[in-house]
Amino acid sequence: MSDNGYAVVSQRLTKCFGRKVALDCVDIHVPVGSIYGLVGPNGAGKTTLIRCLLDLLRPTRGSLTVFGCDASRGPTVRRRIGHVAALQPMWEWMRVRELAKFMSGCYPRWNADAVSRLLDRTGIDRGARIETLSRGQRTLAALAVQIGHDPDLLILDEALTGLDPLARREILRSVIEMMHGQRRTVLIAGQDLSDMERICDHVGILVEGRLVVEAPLEALRLRTKRLRVSHAPDTQLSTPAGATSVERGLRETRFVLGDGADDVLHELRAQGLQTDADDLSLEEIVVCLAQSAPAGVG
């Protein structure tokens, strides 16, 4: 059962460590069946939010639900979640087949075929010891056993960071085929923004513990533009409220706008100013938001 069509919902979720505010009144909504990218700079609060979601941390204030159930109902919620983290600890002495067999006994249901398909597709030797696997192979092995119990929500917490492009692409393709095709939900937290931009349909951007943007990715890209305004030398062009990443040159001024970029573009052109609009990548959008976010958390 979902919470009004959402796999994960938080309301004013706040987590403090002493005087440090790691999450500040975060309201997040992860649609069922989406591939949701949780992005932001280091220290933004991504892993803290996931640890609260997994009931490894308890919020200081606010609420957090997973498929309509309070996240604090640990085992009830966790059996619906698969979780792969960066450098995920595993039993080094185990062989891959032993790891899969051990994990199969931890859940009430187990899809051995799904595990076998992923191991076959990626060419991972079932007889290999975990300690002999490369970092990319370890991540794929961890992913294989985490999808074995057919989770309704798969979380990749910085799991792709540092992997070579081929390994990242194989993991993402496997995730899409095995999870998204069955209308299950994937939450990816990390900083590999080019890959996330390619596969995510929703994004939430955390900056210093605050959720500064949450939107369908395509809608976010459509409404966020860099405007380039050509003008005579020494013209003192006023930038509109909300403009970020302002660059003033002798004959051109550049700035980034979110909501209202189209209205400003038309207004500037109506004034006779030659103005062009450029699309931004997800990485550029995150950088602009991080630079413009108000300080003060913590």
C-alpha positions as CSV (number, residue, x, y, z in Angstrom):
1,M,0.0,0.0,0.0
2,S,1.4,3.4,-0.9
3,D,0.8,6.8,0.6
4,N,-1.3,8.5,-2.0
5,G,0.8,7.1,-4.8
6,Y,4.1,7.8,-3.1
7,A,6.7,5.2,-2.0
8,V,8.4,7.6,0.4
9,V,6.9,10.7,2.0
10,S,8.5,12.9,4.7
11,Q,6.9,15.9,6.4
12,R,9.2,18.4,8.1
13,L,11.8,15.7,8.6
14,T,14.5,17.1,10.8
15,K,17.6,15.3,12.2
16,C,20.0,17.0,14.6
17,F,23.3,15.7,15.9
18,G,23.8,17.9,18.9
19,R,23.8,21.5,17.5
20,K,24.4,20.3,13.9
21,V,21.3,20.2,11.8
22,A,21.8,17.5,9.2
23,L,18.2,17.6,7.8
24,D,16.1,20.7,8.1
25,C,12.3,20.3,7.7
26,V,12.6,18.2,4.6
27,D,9.3,17.4,2.7
28,I,10.1,14.6,0.2
29,H,7.7,12.8,-2.2
30,V,9.0,9.8,-4.1
31,P,6.4,8.5,-6.6
32,V,5.7,4.8,-6.8
33,G,7.3,3.4,-9.9
34,S,9.7,6.3,-10.3
35,I,13.5,6.4,-10.6
36,Y,14.2,9.3,-8.2
37,G,17.6,11.0,-8.0
38,L,18.5,12.4,-4.6
39,V,21.4,14.8,-5.3
40,G,23.4,17.5,-3.7
41,P,27.0,18.4,-2.6
42,N,28.9,16.3,0.0
43,G,27.4,16.8,3.4
44,A,24.0,17.8,2.0
45,G,22.2,15.2,4.1
46,K,21.5,12.5,1.5
47,T,22.9,9.6,3.5
48,T,21.3,10.9,6.7
49,L,17.9,10.8,5.0
50,I,18.4,7.3,3.8
51,R,19.6,6.1,7.2
52,C,16.3,7.5,8.7
53,L,14.4,5.8,5.9
54,L,16.1,2.5,6.9
55,D,15.4,3.1,10.6
56,L,19.1,3.2,11.3
57,L,18.6,6.7,12.6
58,R,15.5,8.2,14.3
59,P,14.4,11.7,13.2
60,T,14.6,14.5,15.8
61,R,11.3,15.8,14.5
62,G,8.9,15.2,11.7
63,S,7.6,12.1,10.0
64,L,8.8,9.6,7.4
65,T,6.7,6.9,5.8
66,V,7.5,4.1,3.3
67,F,4.5,2.8,1.4
68,G,2.3,4.3,4.0
69,C,4.0,2.7,7.0
70,D,6.0,4.7,9.5
71,A,9.7,4.1,8.8
72,S,10.3,3.4,12.5
73,R,8.5,0.0,12.0
74,G,11.9,-1.4,11.2
75,P,11.5,-5.1,9.9
76,T,8.0,-4.5,8.5
77,V,9.4,-1.7,6.3
78,R,12.9,-3.1,5.6
79,R,11.6,-6.3,4.0
80,R,10.2,-4.2,1.2
81,I,13.5,-2.4,0.6
82,G,16.8,-3.4,-1.1
83,H,19.8,-1.3,-0.2
84,V,23.2,-1.1,-1.8
85,A,25.8,1.4,-0.4
86,A,29.2,2.5,-1.6
87,L,31.9,0.0,-0.4
88,Q,29.1,-2.1,1.1
89,P,30.6,-4.4,3.7
90,M,30.2,-8.1,2.8
91,W,31.6,-11.3,4.2
92,E,34.9,-11.4,2.4
93,W,35.5,-15.1,2.9
94,M,32.2,-16.1,1.3
95,R,31.8,-17.2,-2.3
96,V,29.2,-15.4,-4.4
97,R,26.9,-18.5,-4.4
98,E,27.3,-18.7,-0.6
99,L,26.3,-15.1,-0.2
100,A,23.2,-15.6,-2.3
101,K,22.2,-18.7,-0.4
102,F,22.7,-17.0,2.9
103,M,20.7,-13.9,1.9
104,S,17.9,-16.1,0.6
105,G,17.3,-17.3,4.2
106,C,16.8,-13.8,5.5
107,Y,13.6,-13.0,3.6
108,P,10.2,-14.7,3.3
109,R,10.4,-14.6,-0.5
110,W,13.3,-15.1,-2.8
111,N,13.6,-14.8,-6.6
112,A,16.6,-17.0,-7.4
113,D,16.0,-16.5,-11.2
114,A,16.4,-12.8,-10.9
115,V,19.7,-13.2,-9.0
116,S,21.0,-15.8,-11.6
117,R,20.0,-13.6,-14.5
118,L,22.0,-10.6,-13.2
119,L,25.0,-12.8,-12.3
120,D,25.0,-14.4,-15.7
121,R,24.6,-11.1,-17.5
122,T,27.5,-9.5,-15.7
123,G,29.7,-12.5,-15.9
124,I,30.4,-12.8,-12.2
125,D,31.8,-16.2,-11.2
126,R,29.5,-17.7,-8.6
127,G,32.5,-19.6,-7.2
128,A,34.6,-16.5,-6.7
129,R,35.3,-15.3,-3.2
130,I,34.0,-11.8,-2.4
131,E,37.5,-10.6,-1.5
132,T,38.8,-11.4,-5.0
133,L,36.1,-9.2,-6.8
134,S,36.8,-5.8,-8.2
135,R,34.9,-2.9,-6.8
136,G,32.4,-2.9,-9.7
137,Q,31.9,-6.7,-9.4
138,R,31.3,-6.3,-5.6
139,T,28.6,-3.7,-6.3
140,L,27.0,-5.9,-8.9
141,A,27.1,-8.9,-6.5
142,A,25.6,-6.8,-3.7
143,L,22.9,-5.6,-6.2
144,A,22.1,-9.2,-7.2
145,V,21.4,-10.3,-3.7
146,Q,19.5,-7.2,-2.8
147,I,17.1,-7.7,-5.7
148,G,16.7,-11.4,-4.8
149,H,13.8,-10.7,-2.4
150,D,11.9,-8.6,-5.0
151,P,12.0,-5.3,-3.1
152,D,9.4,-2.7,-3.9
153,L,12.0,0.0,-3.2
154,L,15.6,-0.2,-4.2
155,I,18.0,2.3,-2.7
156,L,21.5,2.9,-4.2
157,D,23.3,5.1,-1.7
158,E,26.5,6.4,-3.5
159,A,26.8,2.9,-4.8
160,L,28.0,4.1,-8.2
161,T,30.5,6.6,-7.0
162,G,34.0,5.8,-8.2
163,L,33.0,3.0,-10.5
164,D,34.3,3.0,-14.1
165,P,31.8,4.1,-16.8
166,L,31.2,0.6,-18.1
167,A,30.4,-0.8,-14.6
168,R,28.1,2.1,-13.9
169,R,26.2,1.7,-17.1
170,E,25.7,-2.0,-16.6
171,I,24.4,-1.5,-13.1
172,L,22.0,1.2,-14.2
173,R,20.8,-0.8,-17.1
174,S,20.2,-3.8,-14.8
175,V,18.3,-1.6,-12.3
176,I,16.1,-0.1,-15.0
177,E,15.2,-3.5,-16.5
178,M,14.6,-5.4,-13.2
179,M,12.9,-2.7,-11.2
180,H,11.5,0.1,-13.3
181,G,10.0,-2.4,-15.8
182,Q,7.9,-3.9,-13.0
183,R,6.7,-0.5,-11.7
184,R,8.9,-0.7,-8.6
185,T,10.7,2.3,-7.2
186,V,14.4,3.2,-7.3
187,L,16.0,5.9,-5.1
188,I,19.5,6.8,-6.2
189,A,21.6,9.1,-4.0
190,G,24.9,10.3,-5.4
191,Q,26.9,12.7,-7.4
192,D,27.3,10.9,-10.7
193,L,24.9,13.4,-12.2
194,S,25.4,12.7,-15.9
195,D,24.3,9.1,-15.4
196,M,21.5,10.1,-13.1
197,E,20.3,12.7,-15.6
198,R,20.1,9.9,-18.2
199,I,17.8,7.6,-16.2
200,C,16.0,9.5,-13.4
201,D,12.5,10.9,-14.0
202,H,12.3,12.8,-10.7
203,V,14.9,14.6,-8.7
204,G,15.2,16.1,-5.2
205,I,18.1,18.5,-4.6
206,L,19.5,18.8,-1.0
207,V,21.7,21.7,0.0
208,E,22.9,22.0,3.6
209,G,20.1,19.8,4.9
210,R,17.3,21.6,3.0
211,L,15.4,20.2,0.1
212,V,15.7,23.2,-2.2
213,V,14.0,21.6,-5.3
214,E,11.8,18.6,-5.9
215,A,10.3,18.1,-9.4
216,P,10.1,15.8,-12.4
217,L,13.5,16.1,-14.1
218,E,12.1,17.2,-17.4
219,A,10.0,19.9,-15.9
220,L,13.0,21.2,-13.9
221,R,15.1,21.4,-17.0
222,L,12.4,23.2,-19.0
223,R,11.9,25.9,-16.4
224,T,15.6,26.5,-15.5
225,K,17.6,28.5,-18.1
226,R,20.7,30.5,-18.5
227,L,19.9,33.8,-20.2
228,R,22.5,35.7,-22.2
229,V,21.7,39.4,-22.7
230,S,23.8,41.4,-25.3
231,H,24.1,45.1,-24.6
232,A,26.2,48.2,-25.3
233,P,29.5,48.5,-23.4
234,D,29.3,49.8,-19.8
235,T,25.5,49.2,-19.7
236,Q,24.4,48.6,-16.1
237,L,21.9,45.9,-16.7
238,S,19.6,45.1,-13.7
239,T,19.2,41.3,-13.1
240,P,15.8,40.1,-12.0
241,A,15.1,38.9,-8.5
242,G,16.1,35.3,-8.1
243,A,18.9,35.4,-10.6
244,T,21.9,33.3,-9.8
245,S,25.4,32.7,-11.3
246,V,25.5,36.3,-12.5
247,E,28.4,37.0,-14.9
248,R,28.8,40.6,-16.1
249,G,30.9,41.3,-19.2
250,L,31.6,44.3,-21.2
251,R,29.0,43.5,-23.9
252,E,27.1,40.6,-22.4
253,T,25.5,39.7,-19.0
254,R,24.7,36.1,-18.1
255,F,22.5,34.7,-15.3
256,V,20.5,31.7,-14.4
257,L,16.8,31.7,-13.6
258,G,14.4,29.0,-12.4
259,D,10.7,29.8,-12.4
260,G,9.8,32.7,-14.6
261,A,12.7,32.4,-17.0
262,D,10.4,32.5,-20.0
263,D,8.6,35.7,-18.8
264,V,11.9,37.4,-18.2
265,L,13.2,36.3,-21.6
266,H,10.1,37.9,-23.3
267,E,10.3,41.0,-21.3
268,L,14.0,41.6,-22.2
269,R,13.3,41.0,-25.8
270,A,10.4,43.4,-25.7
271,Q,12.9,46.1,-24.4
272,G,14.9,45.5,-27.6
273,L,17.7,43.6,-25.9
274,Q,19.1,40.6,-27.8
275,T,18.6,37.7,-25.3
276,D,19.2,34.0,-25.8
277,A,18.3,31.1,-23.5
278,D,20.4,28.0,-22.9
279,D,19.4,24.7,-21.4
280,L,21.3,23.5,-18.4
281,S,22.4,20.1,-17.4
282,L,21.4,18.6,-14.1
283,E,25.0,19.2,-12.8
284,E,24.8,22.9,-13.8
285,I,21.4,23.2,-12.0
286,V,22.7,21.6,-8.8
287,V,25.8,23.9,-8.8
288,C,23.6,27.0,-9.3
289,L,21.3,26.0,-6.5
290,A,24.1,25.1,-4.1
291,Q,25.8,28.5,-4.7
292,S,22.5,30.4,-4.2
293,A,21.2,28.5,-1.2
294,P,21.1,30.6,2.0
295,A,23.6,29.7,4.6
296,G,22.7,28.9,8.2
297,V,22.1,25.2,8.5
298,G,24.1,23.8,11.4
